Amino acid sequence: MQCSIVATAFSGDQVIITDIAGRKLKTIQNFQNTVIFSVDEIENGIYFLSLYHKQRLIGLEKLIVMH
């Protein structure tokens, strides 16, 4: 399964996916407007997507994975 993040108002420097304990699972860098990633390798659970622009946190979203 793939997820996509669309950031139409800005271009981000990176998206970091962390688990509920704060462990970093995946970092996606240098994207323009849309990020597409697979959650196949991520176990069921609750995760957070942190969107950074110029090393500043500009967005935080919850991701629930259920296979």
Contacts in CASP RR format, 6 or more apart in sequence:
PFRMAT RR
TARGET T0000
AUTHOR 0000-0000-0000
METHOD contacts of the structure
MODEL  1
MQCSIVATAFSGDQVIITDIAGRKLKTIQNFQNTVIFSVDEIENGIYFLS
LYHKQRLIGLEKLIVMH
1 38 0 8 1.000
1 39 0 8 1.000
1 40 0 8 1.000
1 67 0 8 1.000
2 36 0 8 1.000
2 37 0 8 1.000
2 38 0 8 1.000
2 39 0 8 1.000
3 36 0 8 1.000
3 37 0 8 1.000
3 38 0 8 1.000
3 39 0 8 1.000
3 63 0 8 1.000
4 34 0 8 1.000
4 35 0 8 1.000
4 36 0 8 1.000
4 37 0 8 1.000
5 15 0 8 1.000
5 34 0 8 1.000
5 35 0 8 1.000
5 49 0 8 1.000
5 51 0 8 1.000
5 61 0 8 1.000
6 33 0 8 1.000
6 34 0 8 1.000
7 33 0 8 1.000
7 34 0 8 1.000
7 35 0 8 1.000
7 51 0 8 1.000
8 33 0 8 1.000
10 53 0 8 1.000
10 58 0 8 1.000
11 31 0 8 1.000
11 32 0 8 1.000
11 33 0 8 1.000
11 53 0 8 1.000
12 31 0 8 1.000
12 51 0 8 1.000
12 52 0 8 1.000
12 53 0 8 1.000
12 58 0 8 1.000
13 29 0 8 1.000
13 30 0 8 1.000
13 52 0 8 1.000
13 53 0 8 1.000
13 54 0 8 1.000
13 55 0 8 1.000
14 27 0 8 1.000
14 28 0 8 1.000
14 29 0 8 1.000
14 30 0 8 1.000
14 31 0 8 1.000
14 51 0 8 1.000
14 52 0 8 1.000
15 27 0 8 1.000
15 28 0 8 1.000
15 31 0 8 1.000
15 35 0 8 1.000
15 49 0 8 1.000
15 50 0 8 1.000
15 51 0 8 1.000
15 52 0 8 1.000
16 24 0 8 1.000
16 26 0 8 1.000
16 27 0 8 1.000
16 28 0 8 1.000
16 49 0 8 1.000
16 50 0 8 1.000
16 52 0 8 1.000
17 24 0 8 1.000
17 25 0 8 1.000
17 26 0 8 1.000
17 27 0 8 1.000
17 28 0 8 1.000
17 37 0 8 1.000
17 42 0 8 1.000
17 47 0 8 1.000
17 48 0 8 1.000
17 49 0 8 1.000
17 50 0 8 1.000
17 63 0 8 1.000
18 24 0 8 1.000
18 25 0 8 1.000
18 47 0 8 1.000
18 48 0 8 1.000
18 50 0 8 1.000
19 25 0 8 1.000
19 45 0 8 1.000
19 46 0 8 1.000
19 47 0 8 1.000
19 48 0 8 1.000
20 45 0 8 1.000
20 46 0 8 1.000
20 47 0 8 1.000
20 48 0 8 1.000
22 48 0 8 1.000
25 42 0 8 1.000
25 47 0 8 1.000
26 37 0 8 1.000
26 42 0 8 1.000
28 35 0 8 1.000
28 37 0 8 1.000
39 63 0 8 1.000
39 65 0 8 1.000
42 65 0 8 1.000
43 65 0 8 1.000
44 65 0 8 1.000
44 66 0 8 1.000
44 67 0 8 1.000
45 64 0 8 1.000
45 65 0 8 1.000
45 66 0 8 1.000
46 62 0 8 1.000
46 63 0 8 1.000
46 64 0 8 1.000
46 65 0 8 1.000
47 62 0 8 1.000
47 63 0 8 1.000
47 64 0 8 1.000
47 65 0 8 1.000
48 60 0 8 1.000
48 61 0 8 1.000
48 62 0 8 1.000
48 63 0 8 1.000
49 60 0 8 1.000
49 61 0 8 1.000
49 62 0 8 1.000
49 63 0 8 1.000
50 57 0 8 1.000
50 59 0 8 1.000
50 60 0 8 1.000
51 57 0 8 1.000
51 58 0 8 1.000
51 59 0 8 1.000
51 60 0 8 1.000
51 61 0 8 1.000
52 58 0 8 1.000
END
